[in-house]
């Protein structure tokens, strides 16, 4: 059977055409331009109006050299004052129109651009909130903050000033070329002699600067990450007199950032003077050749003056576009970083058939659960536990035994590799995470308070809670007295992280916050290990009220907090080594009894 022809109209030509298009498709996909443009789509009407204003600005600017030609050749040359007056009148009208259109384009582009940046930053932050804990464990906080700040700011310049420059200068170049050929094709073709070296220089600059700007985005992320880490750990740095070593480390990453920035400066330092030189050469060619044509009466003086004007309208926008390329490269490097985060899929998402978790009684079941963080080394091995509704269950054991991992699975920060975790028989993988978290509260070991008042921090789970409700829960957990003693009482600003309060006070506020949420399931993850003895006694007195009427899971190293639990689970090596009440386990004389006696003798956490 004869094959299809491979000539100009056959399969071979089709493949070549597809390959050609694939280059453009790959380029567009690589630069993420189409994806970025989707953020401007809701504002398309104002965007189109701004483009119309840019076209008006370009046309009115391009008309000026031609008016000068008419004024010189038909007005001054022929001594016709009527033509000259008309040229001046048209020039004034075009100037007013240009002024109005320039203002309109600037306002509309900035209006659209700022909203695109707002939407992109909001979308990025919303996506980051959906990512799992593993992502935040892998990435430095400063790296994440750099995506939300430095990279978005780099993009801001492109979508505001950059868009205006791209459209107006692009239109100006095209319009100038048209007018150059309309005025005199001979001079236009002579001008093209400088184009090959200009194109070659642009291609070389584009290739090298693209790599340099990608490095700049990486290095500025490193600087931000180090600064954030240093500020967060400033107390440790002071405590160990590590200031100079930390400064030396910052100097290293800062020096790397400076070096890659200098690469972009050196590259621009070579490229832009070349553009200037070629522009000057183009003018010299026109003056030499055009002057010759004028002397032999083959060209009018006004046409030569207008041609030089359009030549300026051709080379000046090219220089502007070349400078815009710096912004473009920095912005595209930033866009790739931003979309790298947006393309990161969260490890935990609601199943397609997930349903809201109905109001639960609080029966918790670990059904033969096995789990490993790295999917290789198991942290939990075939854990099978049933917790009755309304009961208080304590998890005790050595550090690394798997206690905190169990509560992370219960809060569905992770999913088990084998088995299931259920509440009232509902597999947590088949209910929406929002509905689960609405009925569950976690009080971690390190109580984090947000900047703002004590009142705002306690109200965090229920912003509409009244002051009386806040005071009630504060009294229950024993926090009301110390809050009232603060300078502004409940309105006292606790500063970022709660640094204005002691460790025990921060933990008491977090207890009040959890109690205000009134969850059906409460998790206390070593919540008393960082408090002093007096604060611990207050918390113990509040425990009976705090834990009453809900299923509570307590992870504790201080065994005084677990003595009154309905059931104590001794976790060892990722397995449930023993279980029972405090009295039962003490009578059995096993692992728990040894832990408790050691705690009584030393007063230390275990």
C-alpha positions, 0 to 999 in steps of 0.5 A: 500500500502506498504511503501518504506523500511527504511533500509540502501537503503531506504528513511530513509537512503536517509534522513540521507545522506541528513541531513549529507550533509546539515551540510556541506552545511550549514557550507560552506554557513555560512562561505561564503567561496564559495562566497569569492572564486568567487573573486579569480576565475578570477585569477584561473590560477595563483592560480592553479600555486601557488598550484602546487608550494605549492605541490612542496615545501611540497614534497621536504620538506617531502623528507628530513627525508627519505634522512636522513634515507637512509644516516644513514642506507644505507650510514653511517651504511654500510660505503658506501660513494657512497650512502652518496654522492648521498644523499647529492647531492639529498639533494642539488638539492631538496634544490634549487627546494624548494627555487625556488618553495617557492619564486614562491608560495609566489609571486603568492599567494600575487599577487592573494590575493591582487587583491582579496582584491582590487576587494572585496573592490571595490565591497563593495564600489560600493554596498554602493554607490547604497544604499539609504539614509535610510541606511546611516541614520541607520548606523554610518559613522564609522561603514561603514568605518570599513567595508571598512578598518578594516574588509577588512584588517583582510581578507587580512591576510587570503587570502595572508599568510593564504592560503599558510599556510593552503595548505602547512601545510595541505599537510605536515600533510597528507604527514607526516602521510603517511610517518609515516605509511610507515616507521613503522605502529607500531610507527605510531599507538603508536603516535595516542594515543595523538590524542583524547585529541588534537581533544577535545582541538581543538573542545573546542577552536574552539567553544569558539574562534568563539564567541570571534572573532565575538565580536572583529569585533563588538567592533572594529566597535564601536571604529571606529564609535566613533572616526569618530563621535568625529573627525567630531564633534570636533568643537562642542566638543571644543565649549561645553568643552566636551573633557573629557566626549568624552574621557570617552566615548571612554575609555568605548568602547575601554575598551570593545574592549580590554576585548573581545581581551583579551578573544581571548588571554586567549583562545589561551594561554590555547590551544597552550601550550596544543598542545605543550605538546601533541607534546612533549608527542608524541615524548616521546612515539616514543623515548621510544617505538622506542628506545626499538625496536632499542635495540632488532634490530626490527628497524633501527636507521635511521628509528627512526631518520626519524620517529622523523623528520616526527613526527615534520613534523606532529605536527609543521604544526598542531601548525601552523594550530592552530595559523592560526585558530586565523586568520581564525576566525577573517577573517570569522567574518570580512567576515560575516560583509562584506557580511552583507553589500553586502546583504543589498538591496537598497530601491531604484533600477531601475525597470526591465523595466526602460528606460533612461529619454529623454531630458526633458522640465521640467514639474514637477507634484506631482500627489496626493502624500502621503509619510511617512519615517517610513511607518506609520506617513505621512509627505506629504498628498495628495500633488497635484502640477503642475510646468510649464517647465522653471518656478521657484517655491518656497516652504516656510513654517515652519520647518518640514512642508514637503518642503525638503521631496518634493524635495527629492521625486523629486530627487528620493531619495525616492519613494512616498507611494501613487501617483506619481512624474513625469517629462514631464509625465515620472513617476520617478519610470520607468526611470533610476536613472542615466538618471534622475540625469544627468538632475537634480542638487541639491544645499543643505543647507550645501555645501560639498566640496571635498579635492582638488582645487577649480577648481576640486570642480567646475568641479565635475559634468563635469571633462572635463570642461575648465578653461574658462568655470569654470571661466564663471560660477564662475563670474555668481554666484559672486564667481570669485572675491573671488576665484582669491583672494585666495593664489593660485586662482582656484588651491587653496586647499580647504581641506576636507569639504571645511574647508579652506573657509567660509560658504558663499564662500563654498555655492558660489562654490556649486552654480558654480558647479550646474551651470556648470552641466547645469541641466534642473531641479535645486533644491535649498534646503535652499541653502542660509540659511547659508550665510551672508547678503553680500553673499546672495545679491551676490546670489540674483543677480546671481539668474536670470541667474542661474534659467533662462531657467530651472525648478527651485525649491527653498526651502527657509526660507529667504523669500527674495530669493523667492519674484521673484518666478513664484509661491510660495507654502506654505507648512503646515502640509504636505499639500499645504496650499496656492499658488500664486505669492508673490504679490497675497499671500501678498494681500490675507493676509494669512499664507504667508503674516504673514510669510513675515511680521514676516521675515521683522520685525525680519530679521530672517529665518522662 
